[in-house]
Amino acid sequence: MHYKQDWEKIEERFKAWWKQEIIDRVLIQVIAPKEGWNEEWIKYVSYYGINTLYKIIKDWASRGYDHGYLLEKAECQIASTYYGGDAFPFFWVNLGPGSLASYLGCRANFTDDTVWFDPPIFNNRNSPSEVEFNTQNELWKITKELTEFASKRGKDKFLVSFTDLGGIMDIMASLRGTEKLCLDLIDYPDKVKRLRDYIVKVWIKCYDELFDIIRINQMGTLGWLPAWSSGKTYPLQCDFSAMISPHMYEEFVVPEIQTIGRHLDHVIYHLDGPDAVKHLDIILEIPEIDAIQWVPGEGTPPAIHWIPMLRKIQKKKKSLYVYALESKDVESLISELSPEGLLICTSCNSEEEARRLIKKVEEWTAIRIRR
């Protein structure tokens, strides 16, 4: 890979990571600006790696979906980034969180900060209704075109991710409205389940069509989260779960995760914030889930403060994807957690700093294994 010379070793580490094993050290993804970076680079840094700014996405849409413009910006960003350790360059087909809602009729509204899907297409009806997937939906056609364009341009240079199709209940919340969907779970549970099951089928259809495009020019897959798999993978989630009880989660959410999970080779679950933790015991019993990505959320302590919960996840034989705000947090996470199946993501201010950190991770892993 042009922008990542040791890609074969990273593949080997990820194959072991999914199985809660370790090759030589803990997986560590470190991004940093290459020498000669300018101050614009820092705007691209996020917990999830280097992502295209929503402002650029908005400009891309306003230019009539100029794929060349978008990929030029993305590749400049990739070229100016140092991908340390197990970090790797990828282009995220970022059309907003839960873009499947737009394929089912919601309107995508591109802004400087995010993409909103509005208004809910049956917000004013008395109960949830059936929706129909139109294969000629404009944004769906654009998603496939952009994925193909990026895949061809990225061949042997960088990877291309799936777009953020979204969690099924999150998609339903976009279609119905969050408050109405909460009431629907009580008033119209059977209709909710029928709609959920239909959207699951559409989700799988869209995934497979994008997979057929992506696999032509690259080996393996990844979702918006840079956790690579040699087969089919995707980060499943349900942010809507913060609004419901564990009983409702088990009734309405678990079936969708299991159905989609059986269609994939590797599943990582996006556990987002303290309000989602109440469902963890249920999540850990879902055999289709191989790994957990823990995101503490805004205004809450970072991953190092959640060690008991992270250990609980590891004891259930699930791999971990966690974030470190500082290098000292990396050392603490390695010291406190099992190195098998552990992936830590962080960023540094320079290439040199990133290289030093990776060397330290090798040392810290060796010490942890000897204990």
VOGU-3710 file (C-alpha; in Angstrom, 3 decimals, decimal comma):
1> mhykqdweki> 0,000/0,000/0,000  1,493/3,314/-1,114  0,715/5,235/2,099  1,409/2,315/4,458  4,476/0,202/3,814  4,013/-2,492/6,502  0,415/-3,365/5,645  0,966/-7,149/5,579  1,995/-7,124/9,256  -1,085/-5,111/10,176
11> eerfkawwkq> -3,296/-7,675/8,429  -1,670/-10,403/10,512  -2,233/-8,503/13,764  -5,880/-7,796/12,971  -6,585/-11,433/12,138  -5,249/-12,341/15,594  -7,073/-9,431/17,274  -10,503/-10,615/16,146  -9,746/-13,962/17,848  -8,555/-12,297/21,103
21> eiidrvliqv> -4,990/-13,298/20,334  -1,723/-11,395/20,034  1,126/-11,646/17,510  3,895/-9,468/18,936  2,351/-6,523/20,776  -0,896/-4,748/21,578  -2,430/-3,160/18,496  -1,752/0,579/18,600  -3,136/3,048/16,092  -1,320/6,390/16,220
31> iapkegwnee> -1,943/9,242/13,824  0,246/12,327/13,630  0,995/15,098/11,140  3,887/14,447/8,799  6,757/16,912/8,849  5,795/20,124/7,126  2,139/19,924/8,151  0,090/23,077/8,316  -2,398/24,130/10,956  -5,310/22,842/8,867
41> wikyvsyygi> -4,316/19,250/9,663  -5,419/19,475/13,269  -9,013/20,082/12,131  -9,164/16,573/10,745  -8,212/14,829/13,994  -10,992/12,906/15,703  -11,363/9,931/18,014  -11,993/7,797/14,961  -8,837/8,697/13,020  -8,650/11,091/10,103
51> ntlykiikdw> -12,052/11,844/8,644  -13,283/14,171/5,952  -14,633/17,422/7,336  -18,377/17,830/7,069  -17,682/21,244/5,556  -15,975/19,493/2,644  -18,881/17,043/2,378  -21,239/20,012/2,209  -19,106/21,608/-0,512  -19,035/18,294/-2,396
61> asrgydhgyl> -22,840/18,145/-2,351  -23,201/21,790/-3,368  -20,869/21,143/-6,325  -23,275/18,562/-7,683  -21,532/15,646/-5,937  -18,145/16,265/-7,497  -16,331/13,051/-6,543  -13,021/14,277/-7,943  -13,103/17,313/-5,647  -13,886/15,205/-2,581
71> lekaecqias> -11,198/12,585/-3,263  -8,590/15,258/-3,980  -9,235/16,780/-0,555  -9,220/13,358/1,095  -5,987/12,217/-0,512  -4,219/15,452/0,454  -5,302/14,742/4,000  -4,045/11,146/3,781  -0,723/12,180/2,248  -0,057/14,650/5,071
81> tyyggdafpf> -0,719/12,100/7,813  1,685/9,708/9,510  -0,040/6,392/10,193  1,848/4,843/13,076  1,678/1,287/14,316  -1,541/-0,331/13,162  -3,159/2,868/11,879  -3,778/2,878/8,151  -5,058/5,279/5,488  -8,677/4,960/4,471
91> fwvnlgpgsl> -11,389/7,009/2,837  -14,665/7,023/4,730  -17,687/7,361/2,448  -19,235/9,721/4,973  -22,788/10,677/4,048  -23,957/11,163/7,605  -24,792/8,862/10,536  -27,350/6,284/9,461  -27,507/7,198/5,784  -29,886/4,304/5,117
101> asylgcranf> -32,631/6,584/6,455  -32,135/8,773/3,394  -32,387/5,757/1,073  -35,782/5,068/2,654  -37,144/8,551/2,090  -35,667/11,041/4,567  -34,017/14,117/3,093  -30,272/14,514/3,703  -29,356/18,004/4,898  -25,590/18,619/4,666
111> tddtvwfdpp> -24,232/21,196/7,131  -20,794/22,358/8,298  -20,952/20,062/11,341  -22,932/16,949/10,400  -25,641/15,541/8,132  -29,228/15,633/9,346  -31,964/13,405/7,956  -35,234/15,280/8,030  -38,098/15,391/8,293  -39,236/11,938/9,471
121> ifnnrnspse> -41,256/10,573/6,574  -44,232/9,468/8,659  -43,826/11,697/11,682  -47,471/12,771/11,751  -49,097/9,372/11,354  -50,671/7,590/14,286  -48,446/4,523/14,092  -45,295/3,291/12,374  -45,863/2,378/8,757  -44,162/0,292/6,131
131> vefntqnelw> -41,545/2,038/4,029  -40,226/1,037/0,636  -36,635/1,013/-0,555  -36,344/2,625/-3,971  -33,262/1,377/-5,812  -33,337/4,606/-7,833  -33,089/6,775/-4,716  -30,711/9,621/-5,579  -28,454/9,427/-2,524  -28,235/5,630/-2,773
141> kitkeltefa> -27,065/5,924/-6,385  -24,573/8,620/-5,341  -23,310/6,400/-2,495  -22,537/3,605/-4,939  -20,942/5,984/-7,435  -18,732/7,574/-4,777  -17,746/4,179/-3,348  -16,736/2,953/-6,806  -14,879/6,174/-7,647  -12,971/6,126/-4,343
151> skrgkdkflv> -12,244/2,412/-4,629  -10,670/2,821/-8,064  -8,663/5,871/-6,995  -7,529/4,230/-3,773  -6,393/0,933/-5,269  -2,968/0,013/-3,803  -2,862/3,410/-2,040  -5,543/3,502/0,652  -8,623/1,550/1,746  -12,243/2,545/1,279
161> sftdlggimd> -14,836/2,038/3,997  -18,536/1,350/3,840  -20,762/4,332/4,306  -22,402/4,655/7,731  -25,592/2,702/7,021  -26,505/3,015/10,702  -28,105/0,891/13,394  -31,606/-0,311/12,552  -33,391/1,328/15,486  -31,407/4,536/14,905
171> imaslrgtek> -32,614/4,510/11,292  -36,176/4,003/12,511  -35,770/6,956/14,880  -34,811/9,110/11,887  -37,843/7,879/9,952  -40,350/8,105/12,763  -38,899/10,628/15,209  -37,263/9,548/18,483  -40,150/10,443/20,778  -42,761/8,774/18,604
181> lcldlidypd> -40,632/5,650/18,246  -40,352/5,392/22,043  -44,148/5,419/22,274  -44,465/2,991/19,358  -42,489/0,359/21,276  -45,335/0,314/23,810  -48,344/1,049/21,602  -47,437/-0,786/18,376  -44,705/-3,340/19,165  -45,660/-5,724/16,337
191> kvkrlrdyiv> -45,583/-2,954/13,734  -42,196/-1,827/15,028  -40,849/-5,368/14,664  -42,207/-5,720/11,114  -40,637/-2,414/10,132  -37,364/-3,409/11,841  -37,226/-6,710/9,986  -37,865/-5,024/6,647  -35,115/-2,461/7,242  -32,715/-5,272/8,219
201> kvwikcydel> -33,313/-6,857/4,789  -32,680/-3,530/3,059  -29,548/-2,976/5,180  -28,122/-6,337/4,112  -28,977/-5,683/0,466  -27,210/-2,300/0,534  -24,221/-3,755/2,367  -23,809/-6,540/-0,166  -24,021/-4,170/-3,132  -21,327/-1,949/-1,614
211> fdiirinqmg> -19,237/-5,007/-0,732  -19,311/-6,136/-4,354  -17,979/-2,708/-5,385  -15,277/-2,488/-2,717  -13,840/-5,990/-3,039  -12,831/-5,423/-6,673  -9,971/-3,124/-5,684  -9,036/-4,093/-2,136  -8,656/-7,034/0,186  -10,873/-7,035/3,234
221> tlgwlpawss> -13,301/-4,448/4,564  -13,897/-1,867/7,271  -16,752/0,339/8,357  -16,454/3,968/9,451  -14,322/2,590/12,294  -10,785/1,546/11,189  -11,018/-2,051/12,396  -9,987/-4,077/9,334  -11,288/-7,566/8,582  -10,195/-10,037/5,929
231> gktyplqcdf> -13,887/-10,758/5,325  -17,120/-8,838/5,835  -17,236/-6,538/8,848  -19,178/-3,572/10,154  -19,535/-1,673/13,459  -23,073/-2,395/14,637  -24,753/-0,034/17,077  -27,917/1,275/18,667  -27,528/4,789/20,035  -31,302/4,826/20,471
241> samisphmye> -30,763/2,228/23,220  -30,016/5,051/25,663  -33,771/5,733/25,593  -34,990/2,222/26,425  -34,780/-0,436/29,127  -32,661/-3,609/28,918  -35,890/-5,594/28,517  -36,841/-3,550/25,443  -33,281/-3,781/24,157  -33,457/-7,560/24,321
251> efvvpeiqti> -36,843/-7,633/22,608  -36,321/-5,071/19,842  -32,561/-4,662/19,288  -30,918/-8,049/19,861  -32,723/-9,743/16,924  -31,430/-7,164/14,427  -27,849/-7,510/15,718  -28,002/-11,285/15,494  -29,473/-11,302/11,979  -26,938/-8,838/10,575
261> grhldhviyh> -24,146/-10,390/12,635  -24,743/-13,797/11,072  -24,355/-12,169/7,664  -20,902/-10,787/8,553  -17,591/-12,447/9,321  -16,548/-10,054/12,093  -18,705/-7,735/14,191  -17,563/-4,886/16,418  -20,224/-3,222/18,556  -20,164/0,560/19,025
271> ldgpdavkhl> -20,915/1,064/22,746  -21,477/4,789/23,046  -21,562/6,475/26,431  -22,712/5,684/29,990  -26,399/5,525/29,001  -25,645/2,481/26,839  -23,784/0,578/29,568  -27,026/-0,700/31,123  -27,300/-3,068/28,143  -23,753/-4,411/28,380
281> diileipeid> -24,640/-7,703/30,067  -27,032/-8,500/27,219  -24,566/-7,389/24,559  -21,825/-9,590/25,973  -24,054/-12,649/25,600  -24,603/-12,074/21,858  -22,332/-14,650/20,184  -22,266/-12,788/16,863  -20,351/-9,879/18,458  -16,575/-10,348/18,355
291> aiqwvpgegt> -15,388/-6,986/19,707  -16,561/-3,886/21,587  -15,590/-0,309/20,774  -15,985/1,783/23,931  -16,623/5,510/23,520  -17,070/7,185/26,938  -18,835/10,196/25,420  -18,569/13,911/25,911  -18,125/15,136/29,476  -17,309/11,701/30,909
301> ppaihwipml> -13,958/10,276/32,072  -11,743/8,660/29,397  -11,294/4,915/28,915  -8,664/4,539/31,643  -11,367/5,307/34,230  -13,520/2,399/33,024  -11,068/-0,445/33,733  -13,499/-2,721/35,662  -15,994/-2,571/32,805  -13,288/-3,139/30,180
311> rkiqkkkksl> -11,994/-6,149/32,101  -15,526/-7,503/32,223  -15,702/-7,255/28,430  -12,404/-9,087/28,038  -13,487/-11,857/30,404  -16,376/-12,530/28,026  -13,840/-13,126/25,226  -14,626/-9,973/23,287  -11,824/-7,926/21,751  -11,520/-4,268/22,798
321> yvyaleskdv> -11,137/-1,064/20,806  -10,423/1,865/23,158  -9,053/5,399/23,018  -6,212/7,077/24,883  -6,117/10,844/25,230  -2,438/10,869/26,274  0,534/8,513/26,001  0,453/7,899/29,761  -3,052/6,528/29,300  -1,687/4,060/26,748
331> esliselspe> 0,759/2,680/29,321  -1,971/2,417/31,961  -4,387/0,639/29,623  -1,744/-1,928/28,671  -0,807/-2,421/32,317  -4,402/-2,879/33,508  -5,900/-4,906/30,647  -5,109/-8,178/28,928  -2,917/-7,549/25,853  -4,732/-10,250/23,866
341> gllictscns> -7,405/-8,667/21,700  -6,562/-5,118/22,817  -6,459/-2,218/20,350  -5,684/1,323/21,484  -6,209/4,365/19,278  -4,546/7,726/19,930  -2,832/10,671/18,235  0,461/12,520/18,656  1,702/15,967/17,754  4,584/14,739/15,579
351> eeearrlikk> 5,928/11,733/13,710  8,856/11,486/16,088  6,564/11,422/19,124  4,415/8,736/17,490  7,438/6,539/16,708  8,627/6,809/20,310  5,213/5,823/21,575  5,070/2,715/19,368  8,479/1,608/20,691  7,217/2,067/24,234
361> veewtairir> 4,113/0,010/23,437  6,396/-2,862/22,420  8,194/-2,570/25,778  5,002/-2,198/27,826  3,442/-5,203/26,092  6,514/-7,338/26,798  6,402/-6,360/30,484  2,667/-7,092/30,678  3,061/-10,527/29,073  5,848/-11,484/31,497
371> r> 3,706/-10,721/34,546
//
